[in-house]
């Protein structure tokens, strides 16, 4: 039984484009090497400590060494032909800009969505017949020819290899990309509305479906949903009762329904949040070192919300453990009086940490401030003298102005010089990885 009339759904010509092993391919090309026939791995720390994480591996390295982008350096088998490269985020960003500049030759700016540094969505509905006016070609044939043209153009000009999913909407294009294109001989596949039963419902495991992670899959399993087909035939009212509006979205997605139009502006979220997270370079087991990093991050995010003109009413920290014998970590939040004071926010972060930490080794830390409000008014603490409130506010402004003019490291706290501190090292990172100055300046 077909629950949706697909003839009434938006019919677009969407290309979901992914640059194969983007970081690794960029490193190969910069060395004059073929990305498909070179064994190269990009490590967060390309040294012999064993602490680095694999950020990207070339297709040949994945195949021969049986590694993925989530393993550690110590898990990589030795091979004499393997090249270990440190990440260069500024270089990858420049290559991404070149890649998307090529895409803009084929679509208008509003029809291009940069999904990540190596993935983009192109709505070629308006330009399909412009590039392929031949009336003897079917819509499907024109789409595939368009995808082939873009693929060949990028390979010829940049040396990068692409995989492309084609769909009647962004969801179907993304599912085609993730589940079929990478295995296709020409790296191109197409999923249409009529393919939902034969392709979308056959995706296994459920976590291979866009938007469904391990936790969500477990929740589905608990109520008897074991496959995407099960999800598509589950009672949508019960899904909404259990999962809210997201339950209905999963139900629609299981039927291949996505009414997103790339050119239309995305709705603004009701609750804005700003935050920062980082994977530590090693396992931290000393509480003092963990608190040093936590204080640095609390300050960094406080600086960000002041820069954006916000104050926060909710603080959240998440701590990820290095070993999972006692769980994977904890996440806690606290509703607070509105503020953007570094001193006050740092105290709240430390309070949450000390209340819940029990001596585990830590590898991941994140700090987020939510329930943000645009306001320049300062809410005074009745238990703190007015002069002290004013002094803290003035101090934050002075520090922000100095760092804005001279860079983050122009003024640092003494604890950022102690063992385990990360702010100075991260000031030279982009996106948390090596790549140029301004990692913290851009926060």
N, C-alpha and C positions, 0 to 999 in steps of 0.2 A: 504494500500500500504506500503510495507516494503522498507524503504529508504537505509538501510544498509545490506550488506551481512555479517551476523555474522560468517559465515564459514571462512572469511578472517580476523577476529578480533583475537587478542591474547586470547587463552584459557588457563587460569591458574587455579590453585586450591588455592584459597585465604581464609584464616580464619581471620575474624575481631573479636577480643576477648576483652570483657569488663568485668572487675571485678565489680560485683554488689555492689553499694554503698560503694566504696573502703575505704574511710576514716572511715566511720561508721563501716564497717565490721572489719577493723583492730583494732579499739577500742574495739569492742565486743570480738574478739578473744583474745586480750591481757588481757581481764578480765575473760576469761574462759566461755564466753557466746555465745550462738548460734546467728549468725548474722541475721538469718531469723526469729527468734522468740524473739527478744529483741527490746525494744523501746529505741533507742539511737539517739541523734542528736549531731553533731559536730558543735560548734558555734565559730565564729571568736573571740568573747568575751563571754566566758561562765560565765557571772555574771548577776546581776539584773538590769543593766542599761538600757536594752532594745535596746542597740545600735548594738548588735552583728548580724551577718548575718549567715544564715544556710549554711554551706559549704557542709554538707552531712547529710542524714537522713537514718536510716535503713529502709528496705522495710515495716516492721510492723509499724514504726512511720509514714511513709508516708500514709499508708492505714488508720490507726486509727485516726490520727490527721489531715489528709488532708492538708499536708504541702509539700512544694517543696524546692529545693536547692537555691531558689532566695528570700525567704521571710526573714523577720527580726525576731529577738528574741521575740519582743513584739507581733508578730502574732501567736506564738505557743500556742495552748490551754494548760491549766494545766492538767497534768495527773500524778498520784502518782507513776506510774511505769517508767516514762520517765527519762532517764539518760542524763545529759548535759555534754559534754566533750569538753575540749579545744583542738585545733588542735596541732598535734606533727609532723611537716613536716619532720624532720629528721627520725622519725620512719617510716612514710609512704614511704619515699624514699628507706629505707632499705628493706621494704617489697616488694616494686616494683622491686628492684634488685633481690630478691629471686624469684619473679614471672617470670621475664624475663630469669633468669638462667634456670628455668624449660623449658621455650619455646625453649631455645637453645639446649636442648636435642633432639628436633624434627626437627629443621631446622638449616641451616648454619647462621652465623652472618649476612651475606649480605641479607638473605631472611627474616630477622626480622626487622620490622620498629616499633619503640616505638612511638606511635602516641601521647600519653599523659601519665600521671602518672597511669591511670587506663585502658588505651586502647592500644592494640598492633595489628599489622597486620602481619600475618605469610603467606609466600608463600610456601606451602607444595608440590608444583608440583614435585620437585626433590625427595622428600622422601615419597610420597604417597604410591608407590608400594614397597618401602623398608620396611615400617611398615605393609602394608597390601598386600602381594604378591598373595593372593587368586584370581585366574583368574575368578572364578565364580561370584565374586562381581562386580557390576557395578561401574563406576567412582563416581556416586552420593553416593552409599552405602559406598564406601571407605572413601569419604570425611566425611560423617556423623560419621562413626566409629572413624576416626581420631579425629574429634572434641570431641566426647564422651571420648576418651582416655585422651586427654589433660584436659578436664573438670574434670574428675575423679581424675587425677593425682594431679592437683592443690588443689582440695578439700581435698584429703587425706593428703597431705603434709603440706598445709598452712591453711586449714580451710576456704579458700575463695570460694565463689560461682561465677561461670562465666556464661556469656551469649555469644554465638558465632554465628556470621553470616557467611555463606559460600557463595562464589560467584565465577563467571567465571573471575572476575577482582576485583581490590580493591574497586571500586565504588559499584558494586553490593553486595559485602560482607558487606560493611559499611551500605548500605541501608537496607539489610536484618537484620543486627544487630539492627539498630535504630528503625525499623518499625515492626519487627515480632518476633525476637528472645526473647525479654523480655516478650512476651506474650505466648510463646510456652511452652507446658507442660515440655519439657526436656531442655528448654532454647537454643535450636539449631534450626536454619532455613536455608534454601538454596534458593538463587535467581540465576537463570540462564538467558542466553540471551533470551531463548524462553519465559521467564516469564515477559519480559518487559511490554507487553500490559496489562497483568492481575495483575501485582504487582506494577511495577514502575509508570505506568500511573494512578494508583488508589491512590497514596499517597495524603492524605489530612490532614491538609491544606498544601499549598505549602511550608510553613516554616518547615515542617517535612522532607523536602528533603535536603540532605546534601549540604551545601553551599548557601542555599537561606534563607536569614534573612528577617525580617519584611520590611526593606527599599527596598530590592530587590524585594520582593513580590509586594509591592505597585507600583514600577515602571513597573513591568510586568502587573499588573492590569490596569494601565493607558493606555496600548496599546492593551487591550483586552485579555491578557493571564491570565486566571483565574485558570487553572489547569496544572498539569505536562503534561497531554495529549495535551492541547492547546500549550504548549511550544514545544513539540516534533513535532507538525504539523505547527508551525509558519515558515514564510519565513526566512531562515538562513541569507540571504543577508541583510534583514532589521534589524535582530538582531545584526549583525556585525556593521552596520551603526550606530545603536543607542548605543550599549554597547561595541564596539570594539571587540578585540579578545575574551574577556570573554563572549560575546554574543554567539559566536560559541561554546565555551566550555559548556555553559548551554544547548545549542541545542544538542550537542553530549551526555551530561550526561542524558538528558531526554530520549534518546534512549538507555541508559545503556552502552554507549561507554566510556571506560577508557583504554588507551593503556600504562599505567604506568607499568613498570617492577621494582619491589622493589630492585632487585640486581643492577640495573643501577643507577649510581650517579645522584642525582638531579641537574638540571642546576643551576648555580649561578645567583642570581638576578642581574640585571644591576645596580640597585640603592640600596646600602646598607644603613640601618639606625639602630641606637641604641637608646634605650629609657627606660623609667621607668614610671610606673603608680601606683597609690595607691588609695584605698578607705579609706577615713579618718575615724577615730574612732567615730566621732560625726559630726554634722552639724557645719561648721565654718561660722560665720557671721561677724567676725571682719576682715577687710581687712589686718591688720598688721599680724594676725596669718596666713592667707592664703598666704601672700607674704613670710613669714618665711619658710613655707613648700615648696613653689615654688623655693625659693633660694637654699634650701637644695637639691632638686631634680635636679636643673640645675647644681649644683656642682657635684652631684653623677654621672650624665651622662657625664659630662665633664671629670671626672676621668676615666670613662670607655673608652671613645674614645682615650684619651691619652695612656691608657694602651694597646690598640689595634693598636696604631701607626697611628691614623686617625686625620684628621681635617675636620670640617664640613662647608658646605656652605648654610645650611638651618636649621632654628630653628622652631619647631612647639610645641605649647602648646594646651592642651585640658582641659577645665574646665567643670565638670559635676555638675549641680545644685541639691540641695537636694529636691526641689519641682519643679514641671514642669508647674506651672501656666504661667511662662514667657519663656517657652521653656525648653529643657533638658540641655542646656549649650551652649558652643561655642568652636570651634576649629579654631586656626589661625596659619599661618606660615609666615615666613619672610626670604627672601633670603639675605644672608650676605656675606661680604668678608671672605675668608677662615680663620678659626681660631680653636684653641682648648683651648683658655684661659678661665678659670673659670670666671674671672671678666667680660670679654666681653660677654660671653654667658649668664651669669646671668642678665646682663643689658638688653640684647635683650628679654629674657623671661619676665622680669618685664615690659618692654615697651609694649609687646603684651598684657599682662594682664591688665595693667592700661588703655590701650586704649579701651578695650572692656568690662571691668567689670563695672557693674552698681548696685552693692550692694546686689546681690542675696546671699542666703546661699549656701555654696559649700560643696559637699560630695566626689567629685572625681577629682583628678588632674593627668595629665600626661605630660611628657616632652620628646620630641624626636628630635634627630639631624639626618638629612639625607644629601644626596649628599656628602657622606664621601669620602675623598681622602687620600690615604696613602702618607704621606709627613712629613718630619722632618723640612722642611724650614719654617721659621716664616715670615708671611706677615706683614710688619710694617704699622702702622697707621700714615699717614703723619701729622695728627693733634695732635699726642701724641709724646712727646719727646722720642728719642731712648732709653735713660736710663730707662725711665718708662716702656717701652715695655719689655726691658731686665729684669728689676726687677720683673715684673709680671710673666714672663716665668720662672725665677729662683724660685720664690715662689711656683708656681704650682709643680715644680719638687721636691722641698724639702718636701712639704706636701704629695705628692704621695709616696715618699720613706719612710717617717716616718710611714704612714698608712700601707704600704705594709709590713713593718717589725713588727709593734707593734699593728696593728688593726685600724679600722676606728675611734674608740672613743679615740685613743691616742692623737688626735689633732682635736678639734672641734671649730667652731665659737661660739661666745658668744650668738648669737641669737638662737642657738640650745638648750640653757638652759631656754628659755622663754616659756610662755604658748603657747600651740599649736604645738610646734616643734615636729618633728617626727624622726629625724635621729638617735638619741640615742636609742629610743625604737625599731626602725626597724633594728638596727645593730644586734639584737638578733633574727631576723626572717629569715625564709627560705621561699621563694616564697610568701613573704608578710604575712606569718602566723607564729605563735609560733612554734619553732622547734629546736633551737640551735643557737650558735654564728655564725657570718659570713654572716648575711643577706646582709649587705652593703659591707662587705669585698669581697664578691663574685661578686660585680657589675663590 
